[in-house]
């Protein structure tokens, strides 16, 4: 996406899962374990969409 083409009123929403001690960038493949109920719920809610 060309960032210079965005207006100040444009907003992009992206799902986010905080990963302690990890940096993940677009197009990276990463395996990680999710155990907290709130985190698994967030992943399930996004997967259903």
Backbone bond lengths (Angstrom), bond angles and torsions (degrees), N, CA, C in turn:
res aa  C-N    CA-C-N  psi(-1)  N-CA   C-N-CA  omega(-1)  CA-C   N-CA-C  phi
1 X - - - 1.449 - - 1.522 108.71 -
2 X 1.284 115.86 134.74 1.455 121.19 179.79 1.527 108.72 -81.10
3 X 1.309 117.30 107.49 1.470 121.53 -175.73 1.522 112.32 -65.30
4 X 1.313 118.42 -27.56 1.463 120.03 -179.26 1.521 111.70 -71.63
5 X 1.335 117.81 -18.00 1.460 121.41 -177.97 1.532 112.20 -85.11
6 X 1.342 118.09 -9.56 1.457 120.79 -178.44 1.521 111.22 -77.31
7 X 1.310 115.77 137.59 1.448 121.05 172.39 1.519 108.99 -81.56
8 X 1.325 116.95 163.09 1.460 119.04 -179.50 1.527 111.58 -67.26
9 X 1.337 118.46 -19.20 1.460 121.69 179.18 1.524 112.75 -89.79
10 X 1.321 118.83 -7.66 1.459 121.97 178.63 1.528 109.36 -75.82
11 X 1.310 115.54 135.38 1.455 120.73 178.52 1.519 107.98 -130.25
12 X 1.295 116.08 136.98 1.462 121.78 178.02 1.519 107.82 -115.52
13 X 1.335 117.36 121.84 1.450 122.01 178.89 1.523 109.11 -100.15
14 X 1.325 115.28 131.32 1.456 120.51 -179.88 1.528 108.35 -134.33
15 X 1.329 117.91 141.13 1.462 119.70 176.99 1.518 109.91 -66.00
16 X 1.310 116.19 147.16 1.453 121.11 -177.16 1.515 109.84 -138.38
17 X 1.298 116.10 132.83 1.457 122.42 173.33 1.520 106.56 -127.74
18 X 1.318 116.67 116.70 1.467 120.48 -178.76 1.528 109.77 -70.41
19 X 1.309 116.07 126.86 1.458 122.06 179.45 1.522 108.26 -118.48
20 X 1.297 116.68 112.09 1.460 121.38 -177.11 1.526 110.85 -67.53
21 X 1.319 115.90 122.65 1.465 121.07 174.93 1.521 114.48 79.68
22 X 1.325 118.81 10.26 1.455 121.41 -179.74 1.518 110.58 -125.43
23 X 1.299 115.49 143.22 1.464 121.09 172.48 1.517 107.70 -117.94
24 X 1.318 116.26 123.95 1.456 121.25 -178.53 1.519 108.45 -123.42
25 X 1.299 116.11 131.01 1.449 122.00 -178.55 1.528 109.67 -113.62
26 X 1.338 117.59 160.52 1.465 120.08 179.91 1.529 112.00 -53.21
27 X 1.306 115.50 144.12 1.466 124.54 178.60 1.522 113.48 70.68
28 X 1.330 117.96 11.94 1.463 120.85 174.64 1.523 108.66 -91.41
29 X 1.314 116.49 146.45 1.452 122.62 174.78 1.519 107.62 -107.48
30 X 1.319 116.48 126.69 1.459 120.91 -175.21 1.519 109.28 -143.00
31 X 1.308 116.70 133.63 1.464 121.98 174.19 1.518 108.09 -101.94
32 X 1.327 116.38 134.50 1.457 120.51 177.31 1.519 108.75 -151.83
33 X 1.332 116.04 156.49 1.461 121.93 179.32 1.520 109.40 -95.74
34 X 1.327 115.74 139.20 1.455 122.02 176.57 1.516 107.03 -122.33
35 X 1.334 116.80 122.70 1.452 120.35 -176.42 1.519 113.88 -121.94
36 X 1.328 118.36 -28.41 1.461 120.34 -178.25 1.522 110.10 -68.19
37 X 1.332 116.07 137.36 1.471 121.60 -176.70 1.528 111.39 -58.48
38 X 1.308 117.71 -40.16 1.463 120.17 -178.65 1.533 110.82 -66.66
39 X 1.326 117.17 -35.55 1.468 120.96 179.25 1.520 111.31 -72.84
40 X 1.327 117.61 -42.64 1.467 119.35 178.46 1.519 110.22 -66.08
41 X 1.328 117.20 -35.53 1.467 120.42 176.88 1.516 111.82 -63.86
42 X 1.330 116.83 -40.98 1.457 121.06 178.23 1.528 111.10 -64.10
43 X 1.316 116.99 -42.45 1.471 120.85 178.83 1.526 110.88 -64.53
44 X 1.320 116.93 -43.27 1.459 120.48 179.51 1.519 111.46 -64.31
45 X 1.317 116.77 -41.48 1.470 120.48 -179.93 1.517 110.62 -62.30
46 X 1.326 117.42 -39.24 1.468 120.16 -179.92 1.524 110.70 -73.37
47 X 1.324 117.02 -38.11 1.471 120.82 -178.39 1.519 111.21 -63.23
48 X 1.305 117.65 -33.32 1.462 122.28 -177.78 1.526 111.16 -69.86
49 X 1.328 118.25 -30.90 1.471 121.94 -177.55 1.497 112.99 -65.44
